[in-house]
Amino acid sequence: MLTHILQGDPLANYGVRVEAPMSLVDDPGADTLDALLCAIQAARDWRQKDSGFDAPDELDALEGWIADPMLAA
């Protein structure tokens, strides 16, 4: 997964540049990799703040929402 992120084009896909050491995969609990994935998603989502974070119009305001570029209209 990390190789895919680093060798892919996160700037085009998420609007952010990603630099991370491959040693992140050495964490048996994957906490550091999870933190990187959360940071990428949070950075991408923050860039969408002016468009309502790409949330669907029918979003229930009482429910949580995880913004995802693959779900953006």
C-alpha positions in Angstrom: 0.0 0.0 0.0 2.8 2.5 0.9 4.6 1.6 -2.3 1.5 2.3 -4.3 1.0 5.7 -2.6 4.6 6.7 -3.0 5.0 5.5 -6.6 1.6 6.7 -7.6 0.7 10.3 -8.0 -0.8 11.5 -4.7 -0.5 15.1 -5.9 -2.9 14.4 -8.7 -5.1 12.0 -6.7 -5.3 13.9 -3.4 -3.9 17.3 -4.1 -1.0 16.8 -1.7 2.6 15.7 -2.0 3.5 12.7 0.1 7.0 11.8 1.4 7.4 8.9 3.8 10.1 6.4 4.7 9.5 2.8 3.7 10.2 2.0 7.4 6.6 2.8 8.2 5.7 -0.7 7.1 8.0 -2.1 9.8 5.5 -1.2 12.5 3.7 -4.5 13.3 0.6 -2.7 14.5 0.6 -0.5 11.4 -0.1 2.5 13.6 2.4 4.7 11.7 1.1 3.7 8.3 -2.5 4.4 9.6 -1.4 7.8 10.8 0.0 8.6 7.3 -3.2 7.5 5.6 -5.2 9.6 7.9 -3.0 12.6 7.3 -3.3 12.2 3.5 -7.0 12.0 3.7 -7.3 14.9 6.2 -5.1 17.1 4.0 -7.1 16.3 0.9 -10.4 16.9 2.7 -9.2 20.2 4.1 -8.5 21.4 0.5 -12.2 20.7 -0.2 -13.5 22.8 2.7 -15.0 25.5 0.4 -17.0 22.9 -1.5 -18.5 21.3 1.6 -15.8 18.6 1.8 -17.5 16.9 -1.2 -20.2 15.6 1.1 -23.4 14.5 -0.6 -26.4 16.9 -0.4 -28.4 14.2 1.4 -25.8 13.8 4.2 -27.4 13.4 7.6 -25.8 16.1 9.8 -26.1 13.9 12.8 -24.1 11.1 11.3 -20.3 11.0 10.7 -18.9 11.4 7.2 -15.6 10.3 5.9 -14.8 12.3 2.8 -13.3 10.3 0.0 -12.1 11.5 -3.4 -13.6 8.4 -5.1 -17.1 9.4 -3.9 -16.9 13.0 -5.0 -19.4 14.0 -7.7 
